[in-house]
Amino acid sequence: MMNKINNKKTSLYLNILLIVIFAAVITLLDTNVIGDAYVRRILNLSAIYAIVSVSMNLVNGFTGLFSLGQAGFMAIGAYSVAIFTVPLAERAKIFYITPQNPVLAQIELPFVAALLLGGFLAALVAIMIGVPVLRLKSDYLAIATLGFSEIIRIVFTNIKSITNGALGIKNIPTMPTMWVFFGIAIISIGFMRLLITSSYGRAFKAIREDEVAAEAMGINLFKHKVMSFSIGAFFAGIGGGLLATLFATVDPNQFYFPVTYNFLLIIVLGGMGSISGTIIASFVVTAGLEILRFFDEPLTLFGISIPLFRPGLRMVIFSILLMLLVLFFRNGLLGQKELSWKLIIDLLSGKLPRKKTGEGGGVQ
Amino acid sequence: MLKINDLHVNYGGISAVKGISMHVPEKSIVTLIGANGAGKSTTLKAIAGLVKARNGEILFQGENILGKDAIDIVARGVTMIPEGRKVFVNLSVLENLKVGAYLRKDNIEDDIKRVYDLFPILKQRAWQLAGTLSGGEQQMLAVGRALMARPKLIMMDEPSLGLAPLIVNAIFDIIKEINKQGTTILLIEQNANKALKVADYGYVLETGRITMEGKGMDLLKNEKIIEAYLGSSKK
């Protein structure tokens, strides 16, 4: 008992320490004391990836719906920010081939409003496609959502008076501080965590485990699936909106369907059903994709140029990593566990968590 | 409490249940026995609203619940324990119990305590994942999870399936205990011997029709039943 209380106190202190360190590091980066624009950009991108990956994990890992529509929902959020936050004066310059829709050309929204609007639009579209599509199971659902994501991209390429087509929208106002990305990431992920630990979250997990049993418990399968799917889409939209302001430009090709595979890789790596695992994997994968960039550049060793090193090798390496992961570490980094100080301390002191305590038939 | 009149259920073009009628009085244990494919599970699923019946009548407390949603039926106080237990293996024992109380908005602490009193082993394993429990413990969890909804009627689909004989005895003791505490039970079983011993009344289902019915003890002595379901023990 005593031990437990001590553990709780230690965890609390360690948590406070962690938050302080985190805030300090972000502030130092923000004020340009450490790091440079490149590091900041990668970290901001990681924070965005964390939001989208957790949102995808909510749908795929916690509710057990194999959905691959994330890129499409991100596109909706990104275009909402792009269309509504570019200053009115610059609109004509951007839409120089096809003029912008006269109604939209007069609307400028503050960033937060445009971001939320993007989230809600993504959620609305998710409900609209979810109602027919969520009756499908596993791989059929994956194909349908993947198709949807492509449809969104193609539609956005073609409604030129709204999205400026393949030219994309440039000059999106950028954010002066990393806190925008990290703050929104913390709020979004915090919200999804609350949702998952609530009775709705338990219902999601019950549906993932066994639909028949869940229904027999009185859980409305369809309602919860649509709910999980649309909340997942909302935060993918938020992530997309942040991406637009980070890059200051959007075009349809940023939301080509392989983008979704990055998030799939992240949630498989971090653990389907683990929020903390997903966050860690988001940073590892985003940074990893940058670090592995030297594979894409021609390499000359001792005067011999190695023919393998050419653009695209990075993705080959990534694919191989993904295959190894699926073959040997199917549960990912954390499986369905959440990272806690207890877990870290146990790991460090060599007390690996007990796996199964199956003492069969211990009933009488 | 539950009255079924001329229930028909089809799967595609094949009729699985061909007009059965039965009655489950309040606070009783009624069993439906029969061989594989006789239509036992289909009957239960039709009552629970998990499959749609073609026609007939299912009266629960005087109201026809045929064609109602599964959720509505659970809310009225009918809970099913599906065949093969179907506990949520990647959820902890406590989470499983909480899911069982999903439709309730009131305080569930007392009910959790009640389940723990019935099954002390579940309290010990509250934080363990349900998948790490033994078969018998999982069955107990399935029963406990069903109790969390505070049902008036619990329907059990083959609770003894795949369990060791000693555990089967324990499960049947629990069924009697829950019944004594005031819950009506509709039990379907292949283990006819055990089921008829605890049941007040029994029905025998053969290829979608009820071929025999009677008090549990009477059916146990019935020669046809001894021959077909209990194994011949005349010599």
Contacts between the chains, C-beta under 8 A, distances in Angstrom:
chain1	res1	chain2	res2	distance
A	199	B	98	7.1
A	199	B	102	6.6
A	202	B	91	7.3
A	202	B	95	5.8
A	202	B	98	5.8
A	202	B	99	5.2
A	202	B	102	7.4
A	203	B	99	7.0
A	203	B	102	6.2
A	205	B	88	6.7
A	205	B	90	7.2
A	205	B	91	5.6
A	205	B	95	7.4
A	205	B	99	8.0
A	206	B	88	5.3
A	206	B	91	7.1
A	206	B	99	4.7
A	206	B	102	7.8
A	208	B	90	7.8
A	209	B	88	3.8
A	209	B	89	6.2
A	209	B	90	5.9
A	209	B	91	6.5
A	210	B	86	5.0
A	210	B	88	6.3
A	212	B	50	6.7
A	212	B	82	5.8
A	212	B	86	6.5
A	213	B	82	5.5
A	213	B	86	3.7
A	213	B	87	7.5
A	213	B	88	6.9
A	214	B	88	7.9
A	214	B	99	7.5
A	215	B	50	6.3
A	215	B	70	4.9
A	215	B	71	7.7
A	216	B	48	6.1
A	216	B	50	6.7
A	216	B	70	6.7
A	216	B	74	7.3
A	216	B	79	7.2
A	216	B	80	4.8
A	216	B	81	7.9
A	216	B	82	5.7
A	216	B	86	7.8
A	217	B	74	6.8
A	217	B	79	7.8
A	217	B	99	5.6
A	217	B	100	5.8
A	217	B	102	5.4
A	217	B	103	7.8
A	217	B	145	7.2
A	217	B	149	7.1
A	218	B	70	7.1
A	218	B	71	4.9
A	218	B	74	3.4
A	218	B	75	6.3
A	218	B	102	5.5
A	218	B	103	4.1
A	218	B	149	6.8
A	219	B	71	7.4
A	219	B	99	7.5
A	219	B	102	5.6
A	220	B	71	5.4
A	273	B	90	7.3
A	336	B	90	5.9
A	356	B	132	5.0
A	357	B	128	6.6
A	357	B	132	5.8
A	358	B	132	5.5
A	358	B	133	7.7
A	358	B	134	6.7
A	359	B	134	7.2
A	360	B	134	4.7
A	360	B	135	7.7
A	361	B	134	5.0
A	361	B	135	7.5
A	361	B	136	6.1
A	361	B	164	6.1
A	361	B	167	6.6
A	362	B	121	7.1
A	362	B	134	6.0
A	362	B	137	7.1
A	363	B	121	6.6
A	363	B	134	6.7
A	363	B	136	4.1
A	363	B	137	6.2
A	363	B	140	7.5
A	363	B	166	7.7
A	363	B	167	5.4
A	363	B	170	5.9
A	364	B	166	6.4
A	364	B	167	7.9
A	364	B	170	6.7
